[in-house]
Amino acid sequence: IIPTLKLKMGLNVLSEAQLGSLTEVSRYVHELANLNPNPHAPFVGGSAFAHKAGLHADAVMKHEDSYQHIDPNLVGNHPRFLVSELAGRASVINKARELGIEVDQRLARLVLEKVKAMESRGFQYELAEASFELLVRRAQSGYQAPFELVDFFVVVEKHRRPSAANDGEEMLSEATVKVRVGNEVMHTAAEGNGPVNALDAALRKALVQSYPGLAGVKLVDYKVRILDETAGTEAQVRVLIESSDGESHWRTVGSSTNIIEASWLALADAMEYRLLKRQS
């Protein structure tokens, strides 16, 4: 309402400086209320000035007013360029620049081809910008991943409690992970209250020996989407994970017909992204 009164109707309800802090205030209120901000909220939402398709995004880059009813900076927001198989090289270049990465035409073409290939396997990067940044970094020559998966094993067991204990059954999840860091292979195991929790704990346990900073990384949101409802239990699934180190939040994505593998891909990206950000 406030931006409409100020920018559309010409009513001087706030100063320009106050209006410029509107997005920050909105996110601060959501944080105080422990609520997730609505990404589609007008003016202040993360997707309020999002641009996806190739010609659409290219037009915005050449002339910002072509698809935007106001300058996002007036309300403290900024345009976002979403990358998908519909996007062109210009969108990839602009999105990479938004993330602080300079991309030439050759690398943009490689990244776009990779995005199309990954989206055909169920991945989507609109809400998983951390995974997209890793995709770009991996396409650059000379990039070395901080760790590499050797293998993992996850087991879920159901135990009936002894008759002397409380009635009922107990579920046990345990994950064993092998990861290579440099020339050393870390082999760890951990239990959890579910297979994903156990896998997360085992991966963290393996990596924290070499990267102590990962001990503070927490999984704060976990979403699963079935991509083909007609396929039943054989369906491809997409896992979206939000992680935090107490200072920042980031989202990563994984996709597979196996929900454990999809979760692993998203978890591994979350850890690798945190390490990448601390090195930069």
DRENKOL-998766 format. One record per residue: residue number from 1; residue in one letter; x, y, z of N, C-alpha, C, O in turn. Coordinates in pm, whole numbers, always signed. Layout:
REM DRENKOL-998766
  resi  resn    n.c1    n.c2    n.c3   ca.c1   ca.c2   ca.c3    c.c1    c.c2    c.c3    o.c1    o.c2    o.c3
   NUM     a       X       Y       Z       X       Y       Z       X       Y       Z       X       Y       Z
...
END
This chain:
REM DRENKOL-998766
  resi  resn    n.c1    n.c2    n.c3   ca.c1   ca.c2   ca.c3    c.c1    c.c2    c.c3    o.c1    o.c2    o.c3
     1     i     +83    -120      +0      +0      +0      +0     +88    +126      +0     +63    +219     -76
     2     i    +190    +128     +86    +275    +247     +98    +342    +283     -34    +336    +400     -74
     3     p    +407    +187    -106    +469    +225    -234    +366    +274    -336    +396    +363    -415
     4     t    +247    +217    -334    +143    +261    -428    +104    +406    -400     +92    +487    -492
     5     l     +83    +437    -272     +48    +575    -235    +158    +673    -275    +131    +781    -327
     6     k    +282    +633    -250    +396    +722    -275    +431    +732    -423    +446    +842    -477
     7     l    +443    +617    -489    +497    +615    -625    +391    +623    -734    +417    +675    -843
     8     k    +272    +572    -705    +167    +569    -808     +69    +686    -795     +17    +736    -895
     9     m     +44    +727    -670     -57    +831    -647      +5    +965    -608     -65   +1065    -597
    10     g    +137    +966    -589    +204   +1092    -562    +183   +1149    -424    +206   +1268    -402
    11     l    +139   +1066    -329    +116   +1113    -192    +245   +1099    -112    +305    +992    -111
    12     n    +286   +1203     -46    +413   +1204     +25    +396   +1145    +165    +404   +1217    +265
    13     v    +373   +1012    +170    +348    +946    +299    +478    +910    +370    +480    +896    +493
    14     l    +586    +896    +295    +718    +865    +351    +824    +942    +274    +802    +983    +160
    15     s    +937    +961    +337   +1050   +1019    +264   +1110    +914    +171   +1081    +795    +186
    16     e   +1191    +957     +77   +1255    +863     -15   +1347    +767     +60   +1357    +650     +25
    17     a   +1415    +817    +162   +1504    +732    +241   +1425    +626    +316   +1467    +510    +323
    18     q   +1311    +664    +373   +1227    +568    +445   +1171    +463    +349   +1166    +344    +382
    19     l   +1128    +508    +231   +1076    +414    +132   +1184    +317     +88   +1157    +200     +62
    20     g   +1307    +366     +80   +1418    +281     +37   +1454    +171    +134   +1524     +77     +98
    21     s   +1407    +182    +257   +1434     +78    +357   +1314     -15    +376   +1313     -96    +469
    22     l   +1214      -4    +288   +1090     -81    +305   +1115    -232    +300   +1061    -306    +382
    23     t   +1195    -277    +204   +1223    -421    +193   +1296    -471    +316   +1264    -579    +367
    24     e   +1393    -395    +363   +1467    -435    +482   +1376    -443    +604   +1386    -536    +684
    25     v   +1286    -347    +619   +1192    -347    +732   +1099    -466    +724   +1070    -530    +825
    26     s   +1050    -496    +603    +960    -610    +585   +1027    -740    +627    +967    -822    +697
    27     r   +1151    -760    +586   +1223    -883    +622   +1255    -887    +771   +1256    -994    +832
    28     y   +1282    -771    +829   +1311    -765    +972   +1187    -805   +1053   +1198    -877   +1152
    29     v   +1070    -757   +1012    +945    -793   +1082    +918    -942   +1070    +877   -1005   +1167
    30     h    +940    -999    +952    +922   -1144    +935   +1016   -1221   +1026    +979   -1323   +1084
    31     e   +1140   -1171   +1038   +1238   -1239   +1122   +1194   -1234   +1269   +1205   -1334   +1339
    32     l   +1145   -1119   +1314   +1098   -1106   +1452    +980   -1198   +1480    +968   -1255   +1589
    33     a    +892   -1211   +1379    +773   -1294   +1395    +799   -1441   +1366    +709   -1524   +1377
    34     n    +925   -1473   +1330    +963   -1611   +1296    +878   -1666   +1182    +832   -1780   +1186
    35     l    +858   -1584   +1080    +781   -1621    +963    +869   -1614    +839    +961   -1533    +832
    36     n    +840   -1700    +742    +913   -1694    +616    +854   -1583    +529    +732   -1580    +510
    37     p    +935   -1493    +477    +882   -1387    +390    +815   -1446    +267    +859   -1548    +214
    38     n    +708   -1381    +222    +639   -1423    +101    +720   -1375     -19    +729   -1255     -42
    39     p    +780   -1466     -97    +864   -1421    -209    +786   -1349    -317    +844   -1276    -398
    40     h    +652   -1368    -319    +570   -1307    -423    +501   -1180    -376    +416   -1125    -447
    41     a    +536   -1131    -257    +477   -1007    -207    +513    -891    -300    +628    -881    -342
    42     p    +417    -804    -332    +448    -692    -421    +552    -599    -359    +553    -576    -238
    43     f    +636    -547    -444    +740    -449    -409    +855    -507    -324    +971    -486    -359
    44     v    +826    -578    -216    +931    -620    -122    +966    -769    -133   +1064    -811     -73
    45     g    +889    -848    -207    +916    -991    -219   +1041   -1020    -300   +1079    -941    -387
    46     g   +1104   -1132    -271   +1225   -1170    -343   +1202   -1192    -491   +1296   -1181    -570
    47     s   +1078   -1223    -529   +1045   -1247    -670    +963   -1134    -729    +909   -1148    -839
    48     a    +951   -1022    -658    +870    -911    -707    +925    -852    -836    +850    -799    -918
    49     f   +1055    -863    -855   +1119    -811    -976   +1205    -921   -1039   +1319    -897   -1079
    50     a   +1148   -1041   -1047   +1220   -1156   -1103   +1192   -1167   -1251   +1081   -1140   -1297
    51     h   +1293   -1207   -1327   +1282   -1218   -1472   +1344   -1351   -1515   +1453   -1386   -1472
    52     k   +1270   -1423   -1601   +1314   -1559   -1632   +1343   -1581   -1780   +1458   -1608   -1816
    53     a   +1243   -1570   -1867   +1261   -1611   -2006   +1369   -1527   -2075   +1393   -1413   -2036
    54     g   +1432   -1584   -2176   +1547   -1523   -2239   +1527   -1383   -2291   +1600   -1292   -2251
    55     l   +1428   -1361   -2380   +1404   -1229   -2436   +1361   -1131   -2329   +1400   -1014   -2330
    56     h   +1279   -1180   -2237   +1231   -1098   -2125   +1349   -1045   -2044   +1362    -924   -2024
    57     a   +1435   -1134   -1999   +1549   -1094   -1917   +1646   -1007   -1996   +1703    -913   -1942
    58     d   +1665   -1040   -2123   +1758    -962   -2205   +1708    -819   -2222   +1788    -725   -2221
    59     a   +1575    -803   -2237   +1518    -669   -2251   +1538    -587   -2124   +1567    -468   -2132
    60     v   +1524    -651   -2009   +1543    -580   -1882   +1687    -533   -1868   +1713    -423   -1820
    61     m   +1781    -618   -1910   +1922    -580   -1899   +1955    -462   -1990   +2041    -380   -1957
    62     k   +1886    -454   -2107   +1915    -345   -2200   +1839    -219   -2164   +1888    -107   -2182
    63     h   +1716    -237   -2112   +1634    -122   -2074   +1549    -164   -1955   +1450    -235   -1971
    64     e   +1588    -120   -1836   +1527    -169   -1713   +1377    -143   -1705   +1305    -222   -1643
    65     d   +1329     -36   -1765   +1187      -2   -1755   +1098     -87   -1844    +976     -77   -1836
    66     s   +1158    -171   -1930   +1078    -245   -2027    +984    -346   -1962    +874    -368   -2013
    67     y   +1023    -407   -1850    +937    -505   -1784    +923    -476   -1634    +874    -562   -1560
    68     q    +963    -360   -1588    +953    -326   -1447    +874    -197   -1431    +906     -96   -1493
    69     h    +770    -201   -1347    +683     -84   -1333    +747     +26   -1249    +705    +142   -1258
    70     i    +849      -7   -1167    +926     +93   -1093   +1071     +46   -1086   +1102     -69   -1118
    71     d   +1157    +135   -1044   +1295     +98   -1013   +1296     +25    -879   +1259     +86    -778
    72     p   +1337    -103    -874   +1334    -179    -747   +1412    -111    -634   +1379    -128    -517
    73     n   +1515     -35    -670   +1596     +31    -567   +1517    +134    -487   +1555    +168    -375
    74     l   +1407    +183    -543   +1327    +282    -472   +1266    +225    -346   +1239    +299    -251
    75     v   +1244     +92    -343   +1186     +28    -224   +1288     -63    -156   +1252    -146     -73
    76     g   +1415     -47    -192   +1520    -127    -129   +1530    -268    -182   +1594    -353    -119
    77     n   +1470    -295    -296   +1474    -429    -354   +1568    -427    -474   +1631    -325    -502
    78     h   +1579    -538    -544   +1665    -544    -662   +1610    -649    -758   +1541    -742    -714
    79     p   +1639    -636    -886   +1591    -737    -982   +1664    -869    -966   +1781    -872    -929
    80     r   +1594    -976    -993   +1654   -1110    -991   +1638   -1172   -1128   +1532   -1161   -1190
    81     f   +1743   -1237   -1176   +1738   -1304   -1305   +1743   -1454   -1280   +1845   -1509   -1239
    82     l   +1629   -1519   -1307   +1617   -1661   -1281   +1673   -1739   -1399   +1655   -1701   -1515
    83     v   +1740   -1847   -1369   +1802   -1927   -1474   +1726   -2057   -1489   +1705   -2129   -1392
    84     s   +1685   -2087   -1611   +1616   -2212   -1640   +1644   -2247   -1785   +1717   -2175   -1854
    85     e   +1586   -2356   -1831   +1608   -2397   -1969   +1547   -2298   -2068   +1577   -2302   -2187
    86     l   +1458   -2206   -2018   +1399   -2105   -2104   +1491   -1985   -2122   +1471   -1903   -2211
    87     a   +1592   -1975   -2037   +1678   -1858   -2037   +1781   -1865   -2149   +1810   -1972   -2201
    88     g   +1834   -1750   -2185   +1940   -1743   -2283   +2073   -1713   -2218   +2083   -1702   -2096
    89     r   +2176   -1699   -2302   +2310   -1674   -2248   +2316   -1541   -2173   +2389   -1527   -2075
    90     a   +2239   -1443   -2221   +2240   -1313   -2153   +2191   -1326   -2010   +2245   -1261   -1920
    91     s   +2090   -1409   -1988   +2039   -1430   -1852   +2143   -1497   -1764   +2160   -1461   -1648
    92     v   +2214   -1594   -1820   +2318   -1663   -1744   +2429   -1566   -1705   +2475   -1566   -1591
    93     i   +2471   -1483   -1801   +2578   -1386   -1773   +2534   -1289   -1664   +2611   -1260   -1572
    94     n   +2411   -1239   -1675   +2365   -1141   -1577   +2347   -1203   -1439   +2379   -1141   -1337
    95     k   +2296   -1327   -1435   +2279   -1395   -1306   +2415   -1421   -1242   +2431   -1404   -1121
    96     a   +2511   -1461   -1322   +2645   -1485   -1269   +2705   -1356   -1213   +2768   -1357   -1107
    97     r   +2685   -1246   -1283   +2735   -1117   -1234   +2667   -1079   -1103   +2729   -1023   -1013
    98     e   +2538   -1110   -1094   +2464   -1083    -971   +2527   -1158    -853   +2523   -1111    -739
    99     l   +2584   -1275    -882   +2649   -1356    -779   +2798   -1323    -764   +2868   -1385    -685
   100     g   +2844   -1225    -841   +2983   -1184    -830   +3080   -1263    -915   +3199   -1268    -886
   101     i   +3029   -1328   -1022   +3113   -1410   -1109   +3112   -1351   -1250   +3005   -1327   -1306
   102     e   +3228   -1326   -1307   +3236   -1279   -1444   +3236   -1400   -1539   +3317   -1491   -1526
   103     v   +3143   -1397   -1633   +3125   -1510   -1725   +3132   -1459   -1868   +3064   -1363   -1904
   104     d   +3216   -1524   -1951   +3221   -1486   -2091   +3119   -1568   -2170   +3050   -1654   -2114
   105     q   +3110   -1542   -2300   +3009   -1608   -2383   +3030   -1759   -2388   +2933   -1836   -2386
   106     r   +3156   -1802   -2393   +3183   -1946   -2401   +3137   -2016   -2274   +3070   -2120   -2281
   107     l   +3172   -1961   -2159   +3131   -2022   -2033   +2981   -2015   -2015   +2920   -2108   -1961
   108     a   +2920   -1905   -2059   +2774   -1892   -2048   +2705   -2001   -2129   +2603   -2056   -2085
   109     r   +2759   -2033   -2246   +2701   -2139   -2328   +2713   -2274   -2259   +2619   -2353   -2260
   110     l   +2829   -2301   -2199   +2848   -2427   -2126   +2752   -2438   -2008   +2693   -2543   -1985
   111     v   +2738   -2328   -1934   +2649   -2329   -1818   +2505   -2350   -1861   +2432   -2427   -1799
   112     l   +2463   -2282   -1967   +2326   -2296   -2016   +2297   -2438   -2060   +2190   -2492   -2032
   113     e   +2392   -2501   -2128   +2376   -2641   -2169   +2364   -2732   -2047   +2285   -2826   -2046
   114     k   +2443   -2702   -1944   +2438   -2782   -1821   +2305   -2763   -1750   +2248   -2859   -1699
   115     v   +2256   -2639   -1746   +2127   -2612   -1682   +2016   -2691   -1752   +1932   -2752   -1686
   116     k   +2017   -2688   -1884   +1914   -2762   -1959   +1923   -2911   -1931   +1820   -2977   -1914
   117     a   +2045   -2964   -1926   +2062   -3107   -1898   +2014   -3142   -1757   +1949   -3244   -1738
   118     m   +2045   -3058   -1660   +2006   -3084   -1522   +1855   -3070   -1504   +1794   -3147   -1430
   119     e   +1794   -2971   -1570   +1650   -2955   -1557   +1575   -3071   -1620   +1464   -3104   -1577
   120     s   +1633   -3135   -1721   +1570   -3254   -1779   +1572   -3370   -1680   +1498   -3467   -1697
   121     r   +1658   -3361   -1577   +1667   -3464   -1472   +1592   -3422   -1346   +1601   -3491   -1244
   122     g   +1519   -3311   -1353   +1436   -3272   -1239   +1488   -3158   -1156   +1420   -3112   -1064
   123     f   +1609   -3109   -1185   +1664   -2997   -1108   +1598   -2866   -1150   +1558   -2850   -1266
   124     q   +1586   -2774   -1056   +1544   -2636   -1085   +1626   -2543    -997   +1652   -2571    -880
   125     y   +1667   -2430   -1057   +1760   -2342    -986   +1701   -2208    -946   +1771   -2125    -888
   126     e   +1572   -2185    -976   +1513   -2056    -942   +1521   -2027    -792   +1548   -1914    -752
   127     l   +1498   -2129    -710   +1499   -2112    -565   +1626   -2169    -501   +1640   -2167    -379
   128     a   +1716   -2218    -583   +1838   -2281    -530   +1960   -2211    -590   +2037   -2272    -665
   129     e   +1977   -2085    -556   +2085   -2007    -616   +2223   -2055    -574   +2320   -2038    -646
   130     a   +2231   -2117    -456   +2361   -2170    -413   +2404   -2284    -505   +2521   -2291    -544
   131     s   +2311   -2373    -540   +2344   -2482    -632   +2379   -2428    -770   +2468   -2481    -837
   132     f   +2310   -2321    -812   +2343   -2262    -942   +2483   -2203    -941   +2559   -2220   -1037
   133     e   +2519   -2133    -834   +2654   -2076    -826   +2759   -2187    -832   +2862   -2171    -897
   134     l   +2733   -2298    -763   +2827   -2410    -768   +2836   -2467    -909   +2945   -2504    -954
   135     l   +2723   -2473    -979   +2724   -2522   -1117   +2815   -2435   -1204   +2892   -2486   -1285
   136     v   +2806   -2303   -1186   +2891   -2212   -1262   +3038   -2230   -1224   +3125   -2237   -1310
   137     r   +3065   -2238   -1095   +3204   -2255   -1049   +3264   -2384   -1104   +3380   -2386   -1145
   138     r   +3184   -2491   -1104   +3235   -2619   -1152   +3264   -2617   -1302   +3347   -2693   -1351
   139     a   +3194   -2529   -1373   +3217   -2518   -1518   +3343   -2438   -1549   +3395   -2444   -1660
   140     q   +3392   -2363   -1451   +3515   -2286   -1471   +3637   -2377   -1465   +3642   -2471   -1385
   141     s   +3733   -2348   -1549   +3856   -2428   -1547   +3933   -2400   -1418   +3942   -2286   -1374
   142     g   +3987   -2504   -1361   +4068   -2488   -1241   +3993   -2500   -1110   +4054   -2499   -1004
   143     y   +3860   -2512   -1117   +3786   -2524    -990   +3808   -2662    -929   +3798   -2763    -999
   144     q   +3838   -2667    -802   +3857   -2793    -730   +3758   -2801    -615   +3755   -2714    -528
   145     a   +3677   -2905    -616   +3580   -2925    -508   +3654   -2954    -378   +3754   -3026    -380
   146     p   +3607   -2901    -265   +3676   -2923    -138   +3666   -3066     -87   +3746   -3108      -3
   147     f   +3568   -3141    -138   +3556   -3282     -99   +3485   -3358    -210   +3423   -3299    -298
   148     e   +3497   -3489    -204   +3436   -3575    -306   +3376   -3698    -240   +3439   -3761    -155
   149     l   +3254   -3730    -278   +3189   -3849    -224   +3254   -3976    -279   +3272   -3989    -400
   150     v   +3287   -4066    -191   +3333   -4199    -232   +3212   -4293    -237   +3183   -4352    -340
   151     d   +3143   -4305    -125   +3017   -4377    -123   +2945   -4349      +9   +3003   -4296    +104
   152     f   +2817   -4386     +13   +2743   -4377    +139   +2646   -4495    +148   +2607   -4554     +47
   153     f   +2610   -4528    +269   +2521   -4640    +296   +2423   -4596    +405   +2464   -4548    +510
   154     v   +2295   -4613    +379   +2192   -4574    +476   +2102   -4693    +504   +2057   -4762    +413
   155     v   +2077   -4717    +632   +1990   -4827    +672   +1884   -4775    +768   +1913   -4692    +854
   156     v   +1763   -4824    +752   +1652   -4790    +842   +1598   -4920    +899   +1559   -5010    +824
   157     e   +1596   -4930   +1031   +1551   -5052   +1098   +1438   -5020   +1195   +1431   -4911   +1252
   158     k   +1352   -5115   +1212   +1245   -5103   +1310   +1268   -5209   +1417   +1279   -5328   +1388
   159     h   +1274   -5164   +1542   +1296   -5255   +1655   +1175   -5254   +1746   +1122   -5148   +1781
   160     r   +1132   -5371   +1784   +1025   -5378   +1884   +1088   -5369   +2022   +1181   -5443   +2054
   161     r   +1037   -5278   +2102   +1091   -5260   +2236   +1061   -5382   +2321    +959   -5448   +2301
   162     p   +1149   -5413   +2417   +1123   -5525   +2509    +991   -5504   +2583    +948   -5391   +2606
   163     s    +928   -5615   +2619    +796   -5607   +2684    +802   -5529   +2814    +701   -5472   +2857
   164     a    +921   -5526   +2880    +933   -5454   +3006    +933   -5303   +2985    +901   -5227   +3076
   165     a    +969   -5262   +2864    +971   -5119   +2835    +833   -5075   +2787    +737   -5151   +2790
   166     n    +826   -4950   +2743    +698   -4901   +2692    +660   -4979   +2567    +745   -5018   +2487
   167     d    +531   -5000   +2552    +483   -5070   +2434    +512   -4987   +2309    +524   -4865   +2315
   168     g    +524   -5055   +2197    +546   -4986   +2071    +675   -5030   +2005    +745   -5120   +2052
   169     e    +705   -4962   +1892    +824   -4996   +1815    +913   -4873   +1801    +868   -4760   +1813
   170     e   +1040   -4899   +1775   +1139   -4792   +1765   +1204   -4797   +1627   +1246   -4902   +1580
   171     m   +1212   -4679   +1563   +1278   -4669   +1433   +1421   -4620   +1453   +1447   -4527   +1529
   172     l   +1513   -4684   +1383   +1653   -4647   +1390   +1706   -4621   +1249   +1690   -4706   +1161
   173     s   +1767   -4506   +1228   +1830   -4473   +1100   +1979   -4451   +1122   +2020   -4379   +1213
   174     e   +2058   -4513   +1038   +2203   -4500   +1049   +2262   -4481    +910   +2223   -4548    +815
   175     a   +2357   -4389    +900   +2423   -4362    +772   +2574   -4376    +788   +2632   -4332    +887
   176     t   +2636   -4437    +688   +2781   -4447    +681   +2827   -4373    +556   +2773   -4395    +447
   177     v   +2925   -4287    +571   +2969   -4202    +461   +3120   -4211    +445   +3195   -4212    +543
   178     k   +3165   -4218    +320   +3307   -4204    +287   +3323   -4084    +194   +3262   -4078     +88
   179     v   +3405   -3988    +236   +3434   -3873    +152   +3584   -3854    +144   +3657   -3881    +239
   180     r   +3629   -3806     +29   +3771   -3781      +8   +3798   -3632     +21   +3738   -3550     -49
   181     v   +3889   -3597    +110   +3935   -3459    +126   +4084   -3458     +96   +4163   -3508    +175
   182     g   +4122   -3401     -18   +4261   -3409     -60   +4297   -3553     -91   +4231   -3617    -174
   183     n   +4399   -3606     -26   +4439   -3745     -48   +4389   -3837     +62   +4423   -3956     +64
   184     e   +4309   -3784    +153   +4264   -3863    +267   +4116   -3896    +253   +4036   -3811    +214
   185     v   +4080   -4021    +285   +3941   -4065    +283   +3888   -4070    +426   +3944   -4138    +511
   186     m   +3781   -3996    +450   +3716   -3995    +581   +3601   -4095    +580   +3515   -4091    +492
   187     h   +3600   -4183    +679   +3496   -4287    +688   +3426   -4270    +822   +3485   -4297    +927
   188     t   +3300   -4226    +820   +3228   -4199    +944   +3088   -4257    +938   +3036   -4288    +831
   189     a   +3027   -4272   +1055   +2890   -4320   +1067   +2818   -4237   +1172   +2880   -4185   +1264
   190     a   +2687   -4224   +1156   +2607   -4148   +1252   +2463   -4197   +1248   +2417   -4248   +1146
   191     e   +2394   -4181   +1359   +2253   -4215   +1368   +2171   -4087   +1363   +2221   -3978   +1390
   192     g   +2044   -4101   +1328   +1955   -3986   +1323   +1811   -4029   +1342   +1781   -4148   +1346
   193     n   +1723   -3930   +1352   +1582   -3963   +1369   +1512   -3991   +1236   +1390   -4005   +1231
   194     g   +1590   -3998   +1131   +1542   -4034    +999   +1662   -4051    +908   +1772   -4011    +945
   195     p   +1645   -4108    +789   +1760   -4132    +701   +1831   -4004    +657   +1954   -4003    +646
   196     v   +1756   -3898    +632   +1819   -3772    +589   +1896   -3710    +704   +2007   -3660    +685
   197     n   +1839   -3712    +823   +1907   -3659    +941   +2036   -3737    +969   +2138   -3679   +1004
   198     a   +2030   -3870    +954   +2149   -3953    +976   +2256   -3924    +871   +2374   -3916    +903
   199     l   +2214   -3907    +746   +2308   -3876    +638   +2372   -3739    +660   +2493   -3723    +641
   200     d   +2293   -3643    +701   +2345   -3510    +732   +2448   -3515    +844   +2554   -3454    +836
   201     a   +2416   -3590    +950   +2506   -3601   +1065   +2637   -3671   +1027   +2744   -3630   +1070
   202     a   +2627   -3776    +945   +2747   -3850    +904   +2836   -3765    +814   +2958   -3765    +829
   203     l   +2775   -3692    +720   +2853   -3606    +631   +2922   -3495    +709   +3040   -3467    +688
   204     r   +2848   -3433    +800   +2906   -3327    +881   +3022   -3380    +967   +3125   -3314    +981
   205     k   +3002   -3500   +1024   +3104   -3562   +1108   +3232   -3590   +1029   +3342   -3577   +1082
   206     a   +3215   -3629    +903   +3332   -3658    +819   +3407   -3530    +782   +3530   -3528    +780
   207     l   +3333   -3425    +751   +3396   -3303    +699   +3449   -3211    +807   +3544   -3136    +784
   208     v   +3387   -3214    +924   +3426   -3119   +1028   +3570   -3141   +1075   +3631   -3051   +1132
   209     q   +3623   -3260   +1050   +3763   -3286   +1087   +3858   -3198   +1007   +3961   -3154   +1058
   210     s   +3823   -3173    +882   +3907   -3087    +796   +3854   -2945    +789   +3930   -2851    +766
   211     y   +3723   -2929    +808   +3660   -2797    +798   +3575   -2772    +922   +3454   -2790    +918
   212     p   +3637   -2730   +1032   +3565   -2712   +1159   +3448   -2614   +1150   +3353   -2624   +1228
   213     g   +3455   -2520   +1057   +3348   -2421   +1044   +3214   -2480   +1007   +3111   -2417   +1028
   214     l   +3214   -2601    +950   +3088   -2665    +911   +3007   -2711   +1031   +2889   -2744   +1017
   215     a   +3068   -2714   +1148   +2995   -2757   +1268   +2877   -2664   +1297   +2779   -2705   +1359
   216     g   +2887   -2538   +1254   +2781   -2442   +1281   +2674   -2435   +1175   +2580   -2356   +1187
   217     v   +2685   -2516   +1070   +2585   -2515    +963   +2466   -2601   +1004   +2482   -2716   +1046
   218     k   +2347   -2546    +991   +2226   -2617   +1029   +2129   -2625    +911   +2119   -2532    +830
   219     l   +2060   -2736    +902   +1952   -2750    +804   +1827   -2689    +867   +1778   -2737    +969
   220     v   +1774   -2583    +805   +1660   -2512    +865   +1529   -2537    +791   +1422   -2509    +845
   221     d   +1535   -2589    +670   +1411   -2623    +597   +1441   -2733    +497   +1549   -2740    +439
   222     y   +1343   -2819    +478   +1359   -2936    +391   +1227   -2961    +320   +1125   -2984    +385
   223     k   +1228   -2955    +188   +1106   -2974    +110   +1129   -3082      +5   +1236   -3091     -56
   224     v   +1027   -3162     -16   +1032   -3267    -119    +913   -3248    -212    +800   -3229    -167
   225     r    +938   -3254    -341    +830   -3244    -439    +836   -3362    -534    +942   -3394    -588
   226     i    +722   -3427    -553    +711   -3536    -650    +689   -3474    -787    +597   -3395    -805
   227     l    +772   -3509    -884    +767   -3444   -1015    +669   -3510   -1110    +621   -3445   -1202
   228     d    +640   -3636   -1090    +544   -3708   -1175    +450   -3786   -1085    +482   -3898   -1044
   229     e    +335   -3729   -1056    +243   -3791    -962    +187   -3923   -1014    +141   -4006    -935
   230     t    +190   -3943   -1145    +135   -4066   -1201    +230   -4184   -1184    +189   -4299   -1204
   231     a    +356   -4158   -1148    +455   -4265   -1138    +456   -4334   -1002    +526   -4433    -984
   232     g    +379   -4283    -908    +372   -4346    -776    +505   -4343    -704    +575   -4241    -704
   233     t    +541   -4456    -643    +665   -4461    -565    +790   -4463    -652    +901   -4451    -600
   234     e    +775   -4477    -783    +890   -4473    -874    +919   -4332    -924   +1010   -4312   -1005
   235     a    +844   -4235    -877    +852   -4100    -932    +985   -4031    -902   +1050   -4058    -801
   236     q   +1022   -3944    -992   +1136   -3856    -969   +1097   -3754    -862    +986   -3701    -865
   237     v   +1187   -3727    -769   +1159   -3628    -665   +1265   -3519    -668   +1380   -3541    -707
   238     r   +1224   -3401    -625   +1317   -3290    -612   +1321   -3249    -466   +1217   -3228    -404
   239     v   +1441   -3238    -412   +1461   -3198    -272   +1522   -3058    -269   +1623   -3032    -334
   240     l   +1459   -2969    -194   +1510   -2834    -175   +1546   -2815     -28   +1461   -2833     +59
   241     i   +1670   -2781      -2   +1718   -2765    +135   +1760   -2621    +159   +1828   -2560     +76
   242     e   +1720   -2567    +272   +1768   -2436    +315   +1860   -2456    +435   +1824   -2522    +532
   243     s   +1978   -2399    +427   +2078   -2412    +533   +2115   -2275    +587   +2094   -2173    +521
   244     s   +2172   -2274    +707   +2214   -2149    +769   +2336   -2173    +857   +2351   -2279    +917
   245     d   +2422   -2072    +864   +2535   -2076    +957   +2518   -1973   +1068   +2612   -1941   +1139
   246     g   +2395   -1923   +1081   +2366   -1822   +1182   +2380   -1680   +1131   +2329   -1586   +1192
   247     e   +2450   -1663   +1019   +2470   -1531    +961   +2397   -1516    +828   +2344   -1409    +798
   248     s   +2395   -1621    +750   +2330   -1616    +619   +2255   -1747    +594   +2279   -1848    +659
   249     h   +2163   -1742    +497   +2085   -1858    +456   +2112   -1885    +308   +2137   -1791    +232
   250     w   +2108   -2010    +269   +2122   -2044    +128   +2044   -2173     +99   +2021   -2255    +188
   251     r   +2005   -2187     -29   +1923   -2302     -69   +1997   -2383    -175   +2064   -2329    -263
   252     t   +1982   -2513    -164   +2043   -2606    -259   +1940   -2708    -303   +1840   -2729    -234
   253     v   +1964   -2772    -416   +1865   -2863    -473   +1931   -2995    -513   +2048   -2999    -549
   254     g   +1852   -3101    -507   +1894   -3232    -555   +1774   -3301    -617   +1660   -3274    -578
   255     s   +1796   -3388    -713   +1685   -3458    -777   +1728   -3599    -815   +1840   -3622    -861
   256     s   +1636   -3693    -795   +1664   -3833    -826   +1533   -3911    -811   +1436   -3860    -756
   257     t   +1532   -4034    -860   +1420   -4123    -830   +1434   -4181    -691   +1341   -4243    -639
   258     n   +1550   -4161    -630   +1577   -4206    -494   +1585   -4084    -403   +1673   -4000    -419
   259     i   +1494   -4073    -308   +1488   -3954    -223   +1614   -3937    -138   +1651   -3825    -104
   260     i   +1680   -4048    -104   +1803   -4039     -26   +1914   -3977    -111   +1989   -3892     -63
   261     e   +1924   -4021    -236   +2026   -3964    -325   +1999   -3816    -352   +2091   -3735    -352
   262     a   +1872   -3782    -375   +1837   -3642    -398   +1874   -3557    -277   +1924   -3445    -291
   263     s   +1849   -3612    -158   +1884   -3540     -34   +2035   -3525     -22   +2085   -3419     +17
   264     w   +2108   -3631     -56   +2255   -3625     -50   +2308   -3513    -140   +2393   -3435     -99
   265     l   +2257   -3505    -264   +2304   -3405    -358   +2282   -3264    -304   +2368   -3177    -316
   266     a   +2164   -3242    -244   +2135   -3110    -188   +2220   -3082     -64   +2268   -2970     -46
   267     l   +2239   -3183     +20   +2322   -3167    +140   +2467   -3137    +104   +2530   -3048    +162
   268     a   +2520   -3213      +8   +2659   -3194     -32   +2680   -3054     -90   +2781   -2990     -63
   269     d   +2584   -3008    -171   +2593   -2872    -225   +2592   -2768    -113   +2664   -2669    -118
   270     a   +2509   -2792     -10   +2500   -2698    +101   +2635   -2682    +171   +2676   -2571    +203
   271     m   +2702   -2794    +194   +2832   -2789    +261   +2939   -2727    +171   +3020   -2646    +216
   272     e   +2938   -2764     +44   +3038   -2711     -49   +3020   -2560     -67   +3118   -2486     -76
   273     y   +2895   -2515     -72   +2870   -2372     -89   +2923   -2294     +31   +2984   -2188     +15
   274     r   +2898   -2346    +151   +2947   -2278    +272   +3100   -2264    +269   +3155   -2160    +305
   275     l   +3168   -2370    +226   +3314   -2366    +216   +3359   -2267    +109   +3457   -2196    +127
   276     l   +3286   -2263      -2   +3319   -2170    -110   +3308   -2026     -62   +3395   -1943     -92
   277     k   +3202   -1995     +11   +3180   -1858     +57   +3285   -1815    +159   +3323   -1698    +163
   278     r   +3330   -1909    +241   +3430   -1873    +342   +3568   -1852    +279   +3652   -1782    +335
   279     q   +3590   -1914    +162   +3719   -1897     +94   +3724   -1767     +14   +3831   -1711      -8
   280     s   +3607   -1720     -29   +3602   -1602    -116   +3607   -1473     -37   +3604   -1364     -94
END
